[in-house]
Each structure stands twice: as C-alpha cells, then as structure tokens.
Amino acid sequence: MAETKTITFDHKEIASALIREQGIKEGLWGVYLEFGIQGANISIPPSNDAMVPAAIVPVLKIGIQRFDSPNSLTVDAAKVSKKSK
C-alpha cells in the first residue's frame, strides 16, 4: 500500500481542532488566515530570459476568530467541546 503523503481538512475541521486545542467552550468560531503580499520580477521556464512581474502571497498566520452569527466557516464551540468529552 502506498504511503499517504497528504492529509487535508476542511475549514470547519481546522476550526474544531483549534477550538479543542485552546479549550474554548463557547461562541461561534471560524478559520482566520492572514496573508502578506510582495511583488517580484520572476523568470518563466523553460526560457529564463523572459521576465514578468508577479505577486507572491505568503500565508503569515493561521488561526480562528470569533463570529457574531453562523456562516459556512463557523463552528459552535459548545458543540465541539461536548464531542471531545
């Protein structure tokens, strides 16, 4: 059997794991990502002579944030903490 190299999670699974990790017991929480943006001139293979401007968008931080109302990103911490018991 082939070795698994990638395991993926949806937004709610990530939020649930972080809620449990932080011991949060109440509130609606969802995934939060903070991006940076930089510009650079890059060469395009196979001809490294062609340069083009490009945007580089690194992910700087991943976390959770509290929401006032439910949406497709939110998880109810009361339900998540109840499941983990």
N, C-alpha and C positions, 0 to 999 in steps of 0.2 A: 504494500500500500504506500502511496506517495506521501511524503511529509507535508503537512499543512504549513504554508508559508504566510498566509494572510488570514486574519480573523477580523471581520467587520462588525460594527454595531450601528444601529440607527440612533437618531438624536435622543429618543426617549430612553433607550438603554444606557446611553452615556450619562444622561441626567440622573437616572435612577442610581447608577453606580456611584456617582459623585455625591448624591444626597446621602446614601448609606455611609460612604467614607467620612463625611463631615458630621454624621449623627444628626442631621436635620430632621425634625419631627413634624413640621407644619409648613404650609404655604405651597404655592404653585411655583415650580422652578423649571427652567429650561436651559438648554445649552447656550453658551456665550463664547464667541470667538473674537479675538482682537487681531486685526490684520495691520501690517505695515505696508508701505508701498515705496518702491525705489525705481528709478529709471536707469537704464544702461544701454549702451550700444553693443549688440551681440553679432557674432558671425553665424551664418547659416551653412551647415554642412550640405553637400559634400564640398562646395567651394567656399573656403574660408575667406575669400576675397569680398564676398557680399556682406555688408554690414547693415543692420537695421536697428532702429530704436525699439526698445522693449520695456515692458513693465514687469517688475519682479514683485510678487505679492507673498511675503512670508507670513505664516501664522505665528504671531508673537505670544499669544496666551490662549488657553482653552479653559473654560470654567463653566459655572452655572450662574444664572441671575434669577432674581425673583420677579414674577409676573403678577399683575393685578387680576387678570382674567385668563381662563383657559384658552389654549390655541393648539396648533399641531405640534408645537415644540414642548409643551408643558407636561409636567408630571406632578401629581399631588403627593407631597412628601408624607402625609399621614398614611396614605395607602402603601407607599414604598416601605416605610418603616414598619408597618403592620406585617407585610410579607416577609421581611427579614428576620422576624422573631421565630 
